[in-house]
């Protein structure tokens, strides 16, 4: 994947700001302050899955379900529908369908590139019209219906796309005249209070996140369309999504005030640079942590993307052999036998091995796993949360 011009404003005036794990290079646009991947690996979402069992996905306490509930309440509280009769919603990148499931009496349609997630949703909820693939391949289906959707939503989708303007165009084209576009996305607006995680490193370095939005670059993006910025505010904190923002748009309303000045673009440049500076600091601090504790054998709890990135970053930043520091990985639902040569096993099996501590990896499951391990009398070692805080759960 190589992008030659800013996906937001089209400018070729840019500054390279980061090279991540010898995989991806990022730059920032000097004209609008937008951060974007310059070149990196192509991402394929057809086989993408999260490390949840079906039982965990159906649990109302699952973080995906709790996020969906919060977003459903947000949109119902802030949106006043005047339409009579049945309302309709289209969710682009609907995942396992947690958000769509909240709209009980609505006409519900989902688009999902992951075949695994789409098959799960088709199996669990027959009231949702689910279409595997991306939104571009769904356009010809929408053209045949001629009826717009009252809400088109896309939660943490736009940052994955190489052409974000095309998603906005799609949403405008297929929404009703008074329809709403509901996006959630990460931004670097609150960078002084936001601590990047190694999950950020994974998504950026593997070409999954291709865009780094800021307030100025969002303004620039939306200035090119006949839409109104209805609401824009930070979402409640969710582990792993600590810099997530809600953006509600209404089509068919001209609003020229969105065009940013040079000062706004300079602010965007500063925010993007600061993000990568903090990510560099996180990598260095994690390497130092491993050096300081290399004789202290720690099992990692969780075999997801955060663990993958933690171990992968050690190859980039240190000469330590990860397996000598992290002898095993514990996971509730092992899908592979090993990761970087480190064996993966369930807790029951891991208890037969010796280790001096447990480092919880996944931020989204940290509190839940930490509480469970703290109450487990079989766990005699120290238990810590993920970097950068390494919160102690058991001493």
Phi and psi in degrees as a GROMACS rama.xvg file:
@    title "Ramachandran Plot"
@    xaxis  label "Phi"
@    yaxis  label "Psi"
@TYPE xy
-139.026  130.201  UNK-2
-114.138  124.095  UNK-3
-94.899  -16.8811  UNK-4
-141.721  161.38  UNK-5
-59.7045  124.856  UNK-6
-66.8275  -14.8493  UNK-7
-93.4541  -51.3819  UNK-8
-114.541  -9.56857  UNK-9
85.2241  0.113769  UNK-10
-72.1524  148.055  UNK-11
-103.42  4.89123  UNK-12
-82.7596  110.414  UNK-13
-147.067  166.322  UNK-14
-131.911  127.001  UNK-15
-74.6176  132.689  UNK-16
-122.175  -15.1213  UNK-17
-159.563  142.96  UNK-18
-122.693  117.681  UNK-19
-108.058  115.03  UNK-20
51.6133  33.846  UNK-21
57.5072  24.2456  UNK-22
-116.248  -49.1151  UNK-23
-133.953  143.138  UNK-24
-114.181  133.381  UNK-25
-116.064  151.458  UNK-26
-137.582  172.745  UNK-27
-128.114  137.739  UNK-28
-77.0269  128.951  UNK-29
-74.22  -19.2232  UNK-30
-87.1875  -33.5957  UNK-31
-130.1  -3.73442  UNK-32
77.5838  20.777  UNK-33
-91.377  137.218  UNK-34
-97.1359  137.154  UNK-35
-153.383  157.734  UNK-36
-71.1588  132.588  UNK-37
-88.7774  -46.162  UNK-38
-155.918  151.045  UNK-39
178.366  -177.223  UNK-40
-71.0691  150.485  UNK-41
-77.8807  136.208  UNK-42
-95.7714  140.035  UNK-43
-122.737  117.094  UNK-44
-98.0596  -0.256228  UNK-45
-62.6914  -31.9824  UNK-46
-107.924  13.5631  UNK-47
-68.3493  137.577  UNK-48
-151.639  154.338  UNK-49
-100.695  155.247  UNK-50
-82.9857  56.6436  UNK-51
-113.097  145.098  UNK-52
-81.3833  166.039  UNK-53
-59.7053  -37.1433  UNK-54
-64.3555  -40.5463  UNK-55
-68.0227  -38.6833  UNK-56
-64.3876  -33.4416  UNK-57
-82.9206  -12.5393  UNK-58
-68.6254  129.123  UNK-59
-64.7855  -19.2934  UNK-60
-88.0983  -1.44792  UNK-61
-58.2725  137.582  UNK-62
-59.8086  -33.4862  UNK-63
-63.9462  -39.1638  UNK-64
-70.8661  -38.876  UNK-65
-66.7173  -39.3441  UNK-66
-63.2238  -41.9103  UNK-67
-62.9659  -40.48  UNK-68
-63.3482  -44.3705  UNK-69
-61.96  -42.2831  UNK-70
-69.9466  -36.1609  UNK-71
-63.1754  -47.0198  UNK-72
-64.2899  -35.9724  UNK-73
-62.5785  -48.0866  UNK-74
-71.1247  -35.9579  UNK-75
-69.9718  -32.2895  UNK-76
-75.1061  -35.3919  UNK-77
-100.253  -3.60314  UNK-78
-120.064  131.653  UNK-79
-111.267  104.75  UNK-80
-85.5844  126.454  UNK-81
-101.686  -5.03849  UNK-82
-67.6524  138.048  UNK-83
-93.3523  148.312  UNK-84
91.1663  -169.013  UNK-85
-73.6834  132.996  UNK-86
-92.7972  162.127  UNK-87
-131.442  148.949  UNK-88
-138.927  139.677  UNK-89
-120.738  124.675  UNK-90
-112.226  113.006  UNK-91
-85.4878  124.542  UNK-92
71.722  51.9098  UNK-93
-75.9801  -7.06454  UNK-94
60.1312  -129.604  UNK-95
-88.8836  5.03007  UNK-96
87.3172  13.2713  UNK-97
-60.8693  -39.9352  UNK-98
-71.1059  -46.3528  UNK-99
-60.8133  -34.9838  UNK-100
-61.9909  -20.6109  UNK-101
-72.9656  -24.1086  UNK-102
-90.6282  82.5966  UNK-103
-59.7981  -51.6599  UNK-104
-97.5255  6.69142  UNK-105
-86.6304  161.954  UNK-106
-81.8424  121.853  UNK-107
-122.223  131.255  UNK-108
-131.971  138.131  UNK-109
-127.104  143.643  UNK-110
-118.503  127.88  UNK-111
-145.841  118.052  UNK-112
-70.7894  -25.0437  UNK-113
-77.2306  117.525  UNK-114
-63.3334  -35.9413  UNK-115
-64.2352  -47.433  UNK-116
-67.0828  -40.6302  UNK-117
-63.5632  -41.0793  UNK-118
-66.2906  -37.8783  UNK-119
-61.2813  -46.5257  UNK-120
-66.7799  -40.1726  UNK-121
-62.622  -35.5765  UNK-122
-74.329  -35.9379  UNK-123
-91.0272  -24.4664  UNK-124
-145.019  105.534  UNK-125
-83.9145  -4.82947  UNK-126
-83.301  -8.61892  UNK-127
-100.772  129.718  UNK-128
-83.3507  107.967  UNK-129
-108.01  134.305  UNK-130
-124.305  107.897  UNK-131
-64.5913  145.397  UNK-132
117.918  -172.875  UNK-133
-100.264  173.704  UNK-134
-66.8671  -26.4729  UNK-135
-66.5064  -41.6369  UNK-136
-71.1229  -15.0448  UNK-137
-90.1676  -10.9915  UNK-138
-59.1068  -40.3795  UNK-139
-66.2174  -28.5773  UNK-140
-68.998  -43.9321  UNK-141
-63.6236  -37.7912  UNK-142
-60.0497  -29.0557  UNK-143
-76.5703  -20.4745  UNK-144
-88.9142  -34.0392  UNK-145
67.7673  -1.00239  UNK-146
-107.539  127.844  UNK-147
-77.7773  168.56  UNK-148
-99.0139  142.948  UNK-149
-70.7665  -34.6889  UNK-150
-133.851  132.597  UNK-151
-118.342  119.91  UNK-152
-116.899  154.677  UNK-153
-153.473  102.202  UNK-154
-94.42  115.706  UNK-155
52.1589  55.1534  UNK-156
-116.148  -45.7728  UNK-157
-61.7228  -29.8753  UNK-158
-73.398  -11.7169  UNK-159
-88.9174  -12.2621  UNK-160
-92.9473  147.107  UNK-161
-82.5929  -18.8693  UNK-162
-128.714  78.2346  UNK-163
-61.9433  -28.9805  UNK-164
-61.4393  -32.6325  UNK-165
-66.7949  -32.4704  UNK-166
-66.8256  -43.0349  UNK-167
-61.9086  -42.7969  UNK-168
-61.0271  -42.1775  UNK-169
-60.9472  -47.6368  UNK-170
-61.9329  -42.2152  UNK-171
-65.7722  -42.9191  UNK-172
-62.4514  -37.2388  UNK-173
-108.445  13.243  UNK-174
-97.8831  157.385  UNK-175
-68.4957  164.136  UNK-176
-53.5405  -34.8591  UNK-177
-108.417  18.2847  UNK-178
-71.1936  161.405  UNK-179
-113.881  145.886  UNK-180
-110.936  122.513  UNK-181
-119.717  108.242  UNK-182
-114.065  145.942  UNK-183
-123.215  144.85  UNK-184
-160.989  154.69  UNK-185
-79.9608  143.396  UNK-186
-134.738  169.082  UNK-187
-103.9  19.8474  UNK-188
-59.7185  -42.0491  UNK-189
-105.028  45.1056  UNK-190
-63.6134  -29.5698  UNK-191
-68.7844  -25.7881  UNK-192
-103.942  -5.03324  UNK-193
-102.82  126.544  UNK-194
-100.302  111.737  UNK-195
-57.9014  152.177  UNK-196
-116.815  171.12  UNK-197
-70.4007  -15.4242  UNK-198
-65.765  -40.0826  UNK-199
-57.1976  -44.0583  UNK-200
-59.2133  -43.1835  UNK-201
-62.1178  -51.1575  UNK-202
-65.4088  -32.9492  UNK-203
-76.5851  -47.4669  UNK-204
-71.7127  -24.5941  UNK-205
-96.5031  12.0631  UNK-206
74.5166  16.1346  UNK-207
-80.8662  -44.8227  UNK-208
-96.5608  115.316  UNK-209
-104.767  -9.49476  UNK-210
-126.83  143.642  UNK-211
-123.065  96.9337  UNK-212
-81.7128  152.143  UNK-213
-135.965  170.886  UNK-214
-53.8811  -47.5541  UNK-215
-61.8425  -40.9073  UNK-216
-74.2878  -27.6205  UNK-217
-67.0553  -41.3709  UNK-218
-59.6877  -43.4799  UNK-219
-64.9017  -41.8135  UNK-220
-60.6556  -47.9217  UNK-221
-77.0395  -18.595  UNK-222
-64.9987  -16.8779  UNK-223
-89.271  2.55255  UNK-224
-129.841  157.03  UNK-225
-87.3959  68.3185  UNK-226
-136.689  159.57  UNK-227
-109.471  135.152  UNK-228
-79.9637  98.964  UNK-229
-80.3917  -48.2806  UNK-230
-149.351  145.712  UNK-231
-149.62  114.175  UNK-232
-157.775  160.455  UNK-233
-71.5109  137.498  UNK-234
-74.3865  157.49  UNK-235
-56.0612  149.276  UNK-236
-63.2611  131.331  UNK-237
-127.595  129.35  UNK-238
-53.4815  130.348  UNK-239
88.4504  -15.8048  UNK-240
-130.119  44.4736  UNK-241
-69.115  -13.548  UNK-242
-117.828  36.0569  UNK-243
-89.3186  136.317  UNK-244
-122.263  148.354  UNK-245
-97.9298  134.901  UNK-246
-132.325  114.473  UNK-247
-111.561  124.964  UNK-248
-120.832  152.492  UNK-249
-126.673  126.598  UNK-250
-81.7415  165.608  UNK-251
79.7404  12.5958  UNK-252
-125.234  119.814  UNK-253
-77.9056  133.405  UNK-254
-147.126  89.9127  UNK-255
-77.2202  -9.3716  UNK-256
-68.0617  -6.81398  UNK-257
-74.8982  -11.4058  UNK-258
-71.5208  120.367  UNK-259
-81.5509  151.281  UNK-260
-87.2014  173.795  UNK-261
-58.952  -35.9564  UNK-262
-62.3214  -36.4328  UNK-263
-65.7561  -42.2924  UNK-264
-62.761  -39.8053  UNK-265
-62.3842  -37.2015  UNK-266
-64.5903  -40.95  UNK-267
-62.1184  -42.3591  UNK-268
-59.1839  -44.4091  UNK-269
-63.1222  -41.8758  UNK-270
-65.364  -43.5008  UNK-271
-64.0877  -44.5235  UNK-272
-61.4756  -42.149  UNK-273
-63.954  -36.115  UNK-274
-59.9064  -48.4646  UNK-275
-70.4251  -30.5323  UNK-276
-62.4568  -43.3939  UNK-277
-68.745  -33.56  UNK-278
-67.2552  -38.9787  UNK-279
-61.513  -43.728  UNK-280
-61.9325  -41.9038  UNK-281
-59.9077  -45.8296  UNK-282
-61.1589  -43.4226  UNK-283
-65.2224  -42.752  UNK-284
-66.2831  -36.0807  UNK-285
-66.9263  -41.7692  UNK-286
-62.0333  -41.2413  UNK-287
-64.3962  -39.2063  UNK-288
-60.2734  -43.0825  UNK-289
-66.9026  -41.4322  UNK-290
-60.1202  -44.0786  UNK-291
-67.8412  -24.8676  UNK-292
-120.469  24.1422  UNK-293
-66.3107  -20.2023  UNK-294
-94.4605  7.82704  UNK-295
-112.551  99.441  UNK-296
-72.0463  122.491  UNK-297
-121.248  130.452  UNK-298
-82.607  141.444  UNK-299
-95.9874  131.993  UNK-300
-100.65  112.585  UNK-301
118.016  129.65  UNK-302
-116.971  34.9023  UNK-303
-97.1296  -158.212  UNK-304
-65.6908  -31.9792  UNK-305
-65.8248  -42.6059  UNK-306
-64.637  -44.0091  UNK-307
-56.4579  -45.2421  UNK-308
-70.2109  -37.9919  UNK-309
-57.7041  -49.8381  UNK-310
-69.0073  -42.6268  UNK-311
-59.9118  -38.391  UNK-312
-66.3312  -26.9674  UNK-313
-66.0267  -33.9375  UNK-314
-65.7254  -29.4557  UNK-315
-83.2588  -36.2939  UNK-316
-108.004  -7.75903  UNK-317
-149.496  169.257  UNK-318
-102.257  12.4657  UNK-319
-76.0478  137.858  UNK-320
-82.2008  113.155  UNK-321
-53.1942  -36.5725  UNK-322
-64.3704  -24.8058  UNK-323
-76.5072  -20.7145  UNK-324
-98.5186  -40.5061  UNK-325
-114.9  88.6152  UNK-326
-70.0359  -22.02  UNK-327
-155.876  161.109  UNK-328
-120.275  129.844  UNK-329
-100.111  135.557  UNK-330
-148.131  140.177  UNK-331
-70.9921  -24.0778  UNK-332
-140.867  68.3955  UNK-333
-60.6403  126.608  UNK-334
-104.872  -17.3402  UNK-335
-129.972  163.943  UNK-336
-86.834  -23.1356  UNK-337
-157.187  165.775  UNK-338
-140.359  118.809  UNK-339
53.3919  36.0956  UNK-340
82.4418  -0.665402  UNK-341
-94.1209  125.002  UNK-342
-66.9268  142.82  UNK-343
-111.494  133.224  UNK-344
-153.435  158.737  UNK-345
-71.1912  164.071  UNK-346
-57.0871  -43.185  UNK-347
-55.9015  -41.5265  UNK-348
-74.1384  -37.8696  UNK-349
-62.9343  -28.3  UNK-350
-65.1866  -13.201  UNK-351
-82.9612  -5.53581  UNK-352
-108.535  161.457  UNK-353
-98.76  131.348  UNK-354
-154.839  153.999  UNK-355
-92.0672  -12.5389  UNK-356
-168.542  168.964  UNK-357
-125.993  126.306  UNK-358
-104.995  110.901  UNK-359
-71.3469  133.266  UNK-360
-96.9874  -53.6359  UNK-361
-75.0734  117.809  UNK-362
-60.1826  -36.3413  UNK-363
-67.211  -24.8946  UNK-364
-111.687  7.37751  UNK-365
-55.8939  -54.7874  UNK-366
-62.5897  -43.0898  UNK-367
-63.2182  -47.129  UNK-368
-68.4203  -42.8752  UNK-369
-58.5874  -43.3044  UNK-370
-64.5451  -42.255  UNK-371
-64.4075  -43.56  UNK-372
-69.3583  -34.055  UNK-373
-63.9885  -36.088  UNK-374
-87.9251  -5.59839  UNK-375
-86.5098  110.289  UNK-376
-66.0033  -16.3884  UNK-377
-76.0051  -20.0174  UNK-378
-86.1994  108.646  UNK-379
-103.067  -3.78585  UNK-380
-99.8813  175.601  UNK-381
-74.5502  147.21  UNK-382
-128.571  130.296  UNK-383
-129.963  153.612  UNK-384
-80.5099  179.169  UNK-385
-75.172  164.62  UNK-386
-65.3681  152.737  UNK-387
-93.739  -3.67158  UNK-388
-92.321  -29.2714  UNK-389
49.3969  49.1584  UNK-390
-58.2458  126.971  UNK-391
-77.3828  131.279  UNK-392
-110.127  -25.0617  UNK-393
-152.193  128.981  UNK-394
